[in-house]
Amino acid sequence: MSHRIFFGHEELLFICKIMLGDDAAFENAKDKIDSWYE
């Protein structure tokens, strides 16, 4: 359950950064999310 809460928080930051046009944040977040599903 704590992992799910963490994901929600990370996802919120990730969306905010995308909305601000932070491409580096997008790539970093995408890599992080991908690593969770490996």
N, C-alpha and C positions, 0 to 999 in steps of 0.2 A: 504493500500500500504506500509506503514512504517513497518508493521508486516512482509510482504513478503521480504523486504530488510533485516530486522533483521534476518529472517530465513536463507537467503542466506549467511549472514556473519557467523552466528552460524554454519551452515552446513559446510562451508569452514574450520573453526577451527576444527570441529569435524572430518572431513576427514583427515586433517593434523595430528591430534592426533592418529587416527587409523593407519595411515601410519607409525607413529613413534612407534607403538605397545603399546599405552597407553590404556590398558583395562579398567581402572577406568574411563577414559574420555569417552570411548565408552558407558559404562553402564549409566553414568550420562547424556550424550547427548540423549541416547535412552529413558530414563525416562522423560527427558524434552520434547522431541518431542511427546511422548505418551500423556503427560499431555495437550499439545496443542489441541489434537484431542478428548479429553474427553467431 
